Amino acid sequence: MRPNERIVRANGVDLCLETFGDPVDPAILLIGGATASMDWWPDEFCERLAASARHVIRYDQRDTGRSVSSPPGAPSYTGQDLVEDAVGLLDTLGLAAAHVVGISMGGGISQHLVVHHPRRVASLTLISTSPDGPAGPGRPDLPPMSERLQEIFAAPPPEPDWSDRAAVIEYLVEGERPFSGSLPLDETLVRDIAGRVLDRTENIAASMTNHWLLGGGDPVRDKFGQVAVPTLVLHGTEDPMFPFGHAEALAAEIPGARLVPMPRVGHQMPPRAVWDVVVTAIAEHTAER
């Protein structure tokens, strides 16, 4: 394990986390997307955030990385448990609140956090995610995912032999391509992350399966009007899973939310090419007011 990586007990389970920066600085809690261990928040990205005088915390959600794992196809937890895990991590670390940054499914978890545990969220940043809940009165339906992604979800590629390291890494890298925008995929970085994911993950088959089986709990979109913390929405202009209209809906429905487009970015961890925009925006957003 790396020097700042450790297993902690949170919400009754073992979760693995890693920190960057000085613990006395304001805390940023990074919440990853479905099937994604904390490795998908690149080291350099976290270090650049920490260089803005922030204490950055990334962690493996259940069934990813070194955190607790269930058998493949049989998760012993719900989506709401993932919300409470984040609260449990803040408790374990002695943090009254943190600046919460969630991407994709992690953005959904973050929406539940700010609605159900508003005092634990100092500010909210939502990346490449969608309003958690159906359209309500006066709210147009959200644009659908691309036809290409719909085809992939309807007929996914066959799973690899999970014991074949090279095959799994290739599977993970190829799995990123359909979600990318017109910015070229940083294959070197993605391949490096895929190797680390495989090396750190207790049960890669469970990691790639179980999050898709979770129920999300009661939707919170109809409670966005209650959100009182500063909110930043970062979204790729070429997101094939949650087209840009999803970001526009978040920004319109959460009071005072600021929308920052990521040009040419798809549904993916922000590529290195937009880190100047993303890191600067998050640093400004989490500054003391």
Protein Blocks (a to p, Z undefined) as FASTA:
>chain_A
ZZkbccddeehiacddddedjfkbccddddddehiafklmcfklmmmmmmnopacddddd
ehiajbccddehiacbdfklmmmmmmmmmmmnopabdcdddehjlmmmmmmmmmmmmmlp
mbdcdehiadeddddehiacdddddfklmmmmmmccddddfklmklmmmmmmmmmmmmpc
fbdcdfklmmmmmmmmmmmpmblmlmmmmmmmpcebjafklmmmmpmbdcdddddfklfk
lgfklmmmmmmmmghiacdddehiacddddfklmmmmmmmmmmmmpcZZ
